[in-house]
Amino acid sequence: MLVSDVMIRSKVVKSGMLVRDVFAECGRAHVQALPFVDGKGEISGRVTLKNIMEFSCLPEHMVDMAPLLGSFLSCVNNAEEKVKEVLCSTVDKYVRETGQFIDSSAPAIKALAFMEKNDTSYLFVVDAGQYMGVVTIQGIAARMSEMAECPLPDASSE
């Protein structure tokens, strides 16, 4: 199985794009991050859902106190206003370093190895400098699940 067999096609992020549009594309493609391209169309970074959420929605003290938080959080005032503010802001301040790339002709097991080595669950697929899509651990697992029919366990042998 090759990376091209499990790759998910997605759009890229450009300067000035709204966070709302990034959320929508990540949701459509079922991916956690999208590549950020510069004015020349070259990948110069990435925008991740985790990074946006962490730096715009979660105050650090809430992360530190997560085990102690109850169901009612009176400290979160005007949540809908905050969400709208984040969604209507541009992605530029959330751009991070690019991370690891992989070629679409590489074996999927190599993608898994790179993901493990880099402590991530996705890689951008780039062929000759051209963005092709994203490969995710979930996509590989889903494809693997289609590769074999397994017999149901025999209930009488338990």
Secondary structure as the mmCIF struct_conf table of DSSP 4:
data_model
#
loop_
_struct_conf.conf_type_id
_struct_conf.id
_struct_conf.beg_label_comp_id
_struct_conf.beg_label_asym_id
_struct_conf.beg_label_seq_id
_struct_conf.end_label_comp_id
_struct_conf.end_label_asym_id
_struct_conf.end_label_seq_id
STRN STRN1 LEU A 2 LEU A 2
HELX_RH_AL_P HELX_RH_AL_P1 VAL A 3 VAL A 6
STRN STRN2 ILE A 8 ILE A 8
STRN STRN3 VAL A 13 LYS A 14
TURN_TY1_P TURN_TY1_P1 SER A 15 GLY A 16
STRN STRN4 LEU A 18 LEU A 18
HELX_RH_AL_P HELX_RH_AL_P2 VAL A 19 ALA A 29
TURN_TY1_P TURN_TY1_P2 HIS A 30 HIS A 30
BEND BEND1 GLN A 32 GLN A 32
STRN STRN5 ALA A 33 VAL A 37
TURN_TY1_P TURN_TY1_P3 GLY A 39 LYS A 40
BEND BEND2 GLY A 41 GLY A 41
STRN STRN6 ILE A 43 THR A 48
HELX_RH_AL_P HELX_RH_AL_P3 LEU A 49 SER A 56
TURN_TY1_P TURN_TY1_P4 CYS A 57 CYS A 57
HELX_RH_AL_P HELX_RH_AL_P4 GLU A 60 ASP A 64
TURN_TY1_P TURN_TY1_P5 MET A 65 MET A 65
HELX_RH_3T_P HELX_RH_3T_P1 ALA A 66 LEU A 68
BEND BEND3 SER A 71 SER A 71
TURN_TY1_P TURN_TY1_P6 SER A 74 CYS A 75
BEND BEND4 ASN A 78 ASN A 78
HELX_RH_AL_P HELX_RH_AL_P5 ALA A 79 LEU A 87
TURN_TY1_P TURN_TY1_P7 CYS A 88 CYS A 88
BEND BEND5 SER A 89 SER A 89
STRN STRN7 THR A 90 THR A 90
HELX_RH_3T_P HELX_RH_3T_P2 VAL A 91 TYR A 94
STRN STRN8 ARG A 96 ARG A 96
STRN STRN9 PHE A 101 ILE A 102
TURN_TY1_P TURN_TY1_P8 SER A 104 SER A 105
BEND BEND6 ALA A 106 ALA A 106
STRN STRN10 PRO A 107 PRO A 107
HELX_RH_AL_P HELX_RH_AL_P6 ALA A 108 LYS A 117
TURN_TY1_P TURN_TY1_P9 ASN A 118 ASP A 119
BEND BEND7 SER A 121 SER A 121
STRN STRN11 TYR A 122 ASP A 127
TURN_TY1_P TURN_TY1_P10 ALA A 128 GLY A 129
STRN STRN12 GLN A 130 THR A 136
HELX_RH_AL_P HELX_RH_AL_P7 ILE A 137 SER A 145
TURN_TY1_P TURN_TY1_P11 GLU A 146 GLU A 146
BEND BEND8 MET A 147 MET A 147
HELX_LH_PP_P HELX_LH_PP_P1 PRO A 151 PRO A 153
HELX_RH_3T_P HELX_RH_3T_P3 ALA A 155 SER A 157
#
